[in-house]
Amino acid sequence: MEMKKRLTLELRNKKPAEVKELVLDNCRSDDGKIVGLSSDFENLEFLSMININLLSVSNLPKLNKLRKLELSDNRISGGLEVLVERTPNLTHLNLSGNKIKDINTLEPLKKLPNLHSLDLFNCEVTMLINYRESMFSLLPQLTYLDGFDADDQEAPDSDPEADGDGLDDEYDENGEGEEEDDDEEDELDEEVIDDDDEDEDDLEGEEEEDGVDDEEEEDEEDGEDEDDDEGDEDLPQGEKRKRDLEDEGEEDPEDEEDEED
């Protein structure tokens, strides 16, 4: 896709002044030059033109607020003085995979006082002896070269200012609050579980007591039956027989004879 068409798509009916980030990766430049981009993008802070077969940045418009410029995987070999004039507040510059062969080509970058991160991966210049020492000497404002500082400490994954660490901090604080809420909920759940366990213990205790009471009642009934049996054994045979007949609902034959008489 041509760069002009890509620009139209990226705008999405917005005005250029409303755009802060613009990605034009993998589109086609016009004879190795930037086309369609103008100073109307006055609030642009991030611009990416990776792999667009760019030979020169001479057509780059004035972008005073631009901070990050991605130009990797192109065929740029020089002309970096344009960046000093058109992007004076640049902080991050990625020239990885370009045709930069010697350190003198990078000398114009000395005039970018805010430049603290420069990437030159896969450029021939990185093969020079004492490359890193020479670069940090040439550009004292640099903090990171190819992702590492002068003490070989790796750069953080992202730029705090550009990626909004404040939002992350706020999220972390909210996250801690959520963890506290979760802890409180866990404590409440444990209390409820303890209460349930106590209720179950009470129910089991009551059931055990009921079981004991039932056993006692059964024992008492058995005792009464035994007492009755013992009492019957103490009675004379005639009285015992009479009592048994009464229990069965029958009359004693002797009583019937008496009634007949």
C-alpha distance (Angstrom), angle and dihedral (degrees) to the residues before:
residue distance angle dihedral
M1 . . .
E2 3.78 . .
M3 3.79 117.8 .
K4 3.83 94.3 -117.8
K5 3.80 92.6 54.4
R6 3.78 90.7 45.7
L7 3.79 90.2 52.4
T8 3.79 91.0 52.6
L9 3.80 90.9 51.4
E10 3.80 93.1 47.7
L11 3.79 92.8 51.0
R12 3.82 92.3 58.4
N13 3.80 93.3 -165.3
K14 3.80 92.1 -47.1
K15 3.74 123.6 130.3
P16 3.83 114.7 -110.3
A17 3.81 90.3 -118.3
E18 3.82 89.6 60.6
V19 3.80 94.1 58.0
K20 3.80 119.3 96.5
E21 3.81 99.8 166.6
L22 3.78 126.5 38.8
V23 3.81 127.5 -178.9
L24 3.81 118.5 -169.3
D25 3.80 99.1 161.8
N26 3.81 120.5 157.5
C27 3.80 97.2 7.4
R28 3.83 122.6 123.8
S29 3.77 121.2 -94.2
D30 3.80 120.4 -148.5
D31 3.81 106.7 -101.8
G32 3.80 89.8 -32.2
K33 3.79 94.2 -51.6
I34 3.79 135.5 110.5
V35 3.82 114.2 -102.8
G36 3.79 133.8 -179.9
L37 3.80 95.3 20.1
S38 3.81 113.9 115.0
S39 3.79 141.8 173.4
D40 3.81 87.3 -97.5
F41 3.81 84.9 88.6
E42 3.77 86.7 76.6
N43 3.83 95.6 150.5
L44 3.79 96.3 47.3
E45 3.82 111.7 133.7
F46 3.80 102.5 167.5
L47 3.81 126.1 39.3
S48 3.80 125.4 176.1
M49 3.82 123.0 -171.5
I50 3.79 102.6 163.0
N51 3.80 119.5 168.3
I52 3.81 99.5 -3.5
N53 3.81 95.2 133.2
L54 3.80 90.6 -107.5
L55 3.80 116.5 178.0
S56 3.79 99.3 175.3
V57 3.81 142.1 15.3
S58 3.78 92.3 -149.4
N59 3.83 92.5 115.2
L60 3.78 94.5 52.3
P61 3.83 108.0 126.9
K62 3.78 126.5 -132.9
L63 3.81 107.3 -77.2
N64 3.79 108.3 171.5
K65 3.81 95.5 176.3
L66 3.80 97.0 47.2
R67 3.80 111.2 122.9
K68 3.79 105.9 164.1
L69 3.81 124.4 43.3
E70 3.81 121.9 -178.1
L71 3.82 113.5 -163.9
S72 3.81 102.1 151.4
D73 3.81 124.7 144.7
N74 3.81 96.5 26.4
R75 3.82 132.6 112.5
I76 3.79 101.2 -107.1
S77 3.80 112.5 148.7
G78 3.82 102.9 168.3
G79 3.81 145.5 -34.7
L80 3.83 93.4 108.6
E81 3.81 92.2 145.6
V82 3.83 86.0 84.9
L83 3.81 88.7 69.4
V84 3.79 91.1 58.9
E85 3.80 91.6 55.7
R86 3.84 99.8 37.7
T87 3.82 103.0 33.9
P88 3.83 106.2 31.6
N89 3.82 95.3 160.5
L90 3.79 97.7 51.3
T91 3.83 114.3 144.0
H92 3.84 102.5 170.3
L93 3.80 125.8 40.4
N94 3.81 124.9 176.5
L95 3.81 115.9 -166.5
S96 3.80 97.3 157.5
G97 3.79 116.7 149.2
N98 3.80 96.2 20.3
K99 3.83 132.0 123.7
I100 3.79 98.4 -97.6
K101 3.79 108.6 141.2
D102 3.79 108.6 167.6
I103 3.78 139.2 35.3
N104 3.82 94.6 -120.9
T105 3.81 88.7 68.1
L106 3.80 87.8 64.9
E107 3.81 96.1 48.8
P108 3.86 95.0 99.4
L109 3.81 88.1 66.1
K110 3.81 88.4 74.1
K111 3.80 86.3 81.8
L112 3.80 93.2 62.0
P113 3.82 99.2 87.7
N114 3.82 95.2 -176.4
L115 3.80 96.4 49.7
H116 3.81 106.8 117.4
S117 3.81 102.6 152.1
L118 3.81 125.8 53.3
D119 3.82 127.2 169.7
L120 3.80 122.1 -161.9
F121 3.82 101.8 161.1
N122 3.80 114.3 159.3
C123 3.79 93.2 12.3
E124 3.80 116.6 128.1
V125 3.79 90.9 -123.9
T126 3.80 90.1 71.9
M127 3.82 89.5 66.9
L128 3.80 93.0 64.1
I129 3.79 120.1 111.3
N130 3.82 112.0 -98.2
Y131 3.79 88.9 7.0
R132 3.79 96.3 155.3
E133 3.80 95.9 44.0
S134 3.80 90.4 48.6
M135 3.79 93.1 49.6
F136 3.79 95.3 49.6
S137 3.79 88.3 47.9
L138 3.81 92.2 49.3
L139 3.82 94.2 45.1
P140 3.81 108.0 33.2
Q141 3.82 91.2 171.8
L142 3.82 90.1 66.6
T143 3.79 118.2 107.9
Y144 3.80 98.0 175.2
L145 3.79 130.5 31.3
D146 3.80 116.0 -174.5
G147 3.79 89.9 -14.4
F148 3.83 98.5 -50.8
D149 3.79 134.5 87.1
A150 3.81 126.3 -130.7
D151 3.82 89.8 -84.0
D152 3.81 92.1 52.1
Q153 3.79 92.5 -107.0
E154 3.78 111.9 149.9
A155 3.79 119.3 -115.6
P156 3.81 118.9 -116.4
D157 3.80 115.7 -96.1
S158 3.79 94.1 -108.1
D159 3.75 142.6 16.0
P160 3.83 109.3 -99.1
E161 3.78 94.4 -146.7
A162 3.80 96.0 45.4
D163 3.80 96.9 44.0
G164 3.79 97.6 42.0
D165 3.79 108.0 -114.4
G166 3.79 88.2 -177.2
L167 3.79 88.7 72.2
D168 3.80 90.2 50.0
D169 3.80 90.8 51.0
E170 3.77 90.6 49.9
Y171 3.77 89.8 48.7
D172 3.81 90.7 49.9
E173 3.79 90.9 51.3
N174 3.78 91.0 49.3
G175 3.77 88.7 45.9
E176 3.80 90.6 55.3
G177 3.77 89.3 49.9
E178 3.77 90.2 51.9
E179 3.80 90.2 50.1
E180 3.81 89.7 52.4
D181 3.79 89.8 50.4
D182 3.79 89.7 49.7
D183 3.81 90.1 51.5
E184 3.79 90.9 51.3
E185 3.81 90.5 49.2
D186 3.80 90.1 49.6
E187 3.80 90.4 51.9
L188 3.80 91.1 50.0
D189 3.80 90.3 48.9
E190 3.80 90.1 51.5
E191 3.82 90.6 50.6
V192 3.80 90.8 50.4
I193 3.80 90.3 49.1
D194 3.81 90.4 49.7
D195 3.81 90.5 50.3
D196 3.81 90.1 49.6
D197 3.79 90.2 50.4
E198 3.81 90.6 50.4
D199 3.81 90.8 49.6
E200 3.79 90.2 50.4
D201 3.81 90.5 49.5
D202 3.83 89.9 50.3
L203 3.79 91.2 49.9
E204 3.78 91.4 48.6
G205 3.82 89.7 49.3
E206 3.78 91.3 50.6
E207 3.80 91.2 48.2
E208 3.78 90.4 50.4
E209 3.82 90.3 50.1
D210 3.81 90.5 48.9
G211 3.76 88.9 50.8
V212 3.79 91.0 51.8
D213 3.82 91.3 47.9
D214 3.81 91.0 49.7
E215 3.78 90.6 50.5
E216 3.79 91.1 48.8
E217 3.80 91.3 50.1
E218 3.79 90.8 49.4
D219 3.79 90.6 48.8
E220 3.81 90.5 50.0
E221 3.81 91.8 50.9
D222 3.79 91.2 47.8
G223 3.79 88.6 49.1
E224 3.79 91.7 52.6
D225 3.81 91.3 49.3
E226 3.79 89.8 50.0
D227 3.83 90.7 49.3
D228 3.80 90.0 52.0
D229 3.78 91.1 50.0
E230 3.79 91.5 47.9
G231 3.82 90.0 48.8
D232 3.79 90.2 52.0
E233 3.77 91.4 51.9
D234 3.85 90.4 55.8
L235 3.82 92.2 54.3
P236 3.83 121.3 91.9
Q237 3.77 115.3 -98.0
G238 3.80 93.7 -104.9
E239 3.75 94.6 49.1
K240 3.76 91.5 45.3
R241 3.80 91.8 51.2
K242 3.76 90.6 47.8
R243 3.76 91.8 50.5
D244 3.77 91.6 48.8
L245 3.78 90.5 51.7
E246 3.78 90.9 49.6
D247 3.78 89.9 52.0
E248 3.79 89.4 51.6
G249 3.82 92.4 46.5
E250 3.85 95.5 -113.6
E251 3.82 127.9 125.4
D252 3.76 125.0 -123.0
P253 3.88 111.5 -105.5
E254 3.81 89.9 -133.0
D255 3.82 89.2 58.0
E256 3.79 89.4 51.5
E257 3.86 91.3 51.8
D258 3.78 90.9 50.3
E259 3.76 90.1 52.2
E260 3.81 90.5 51.0
D261 3.79 91.7 51.8
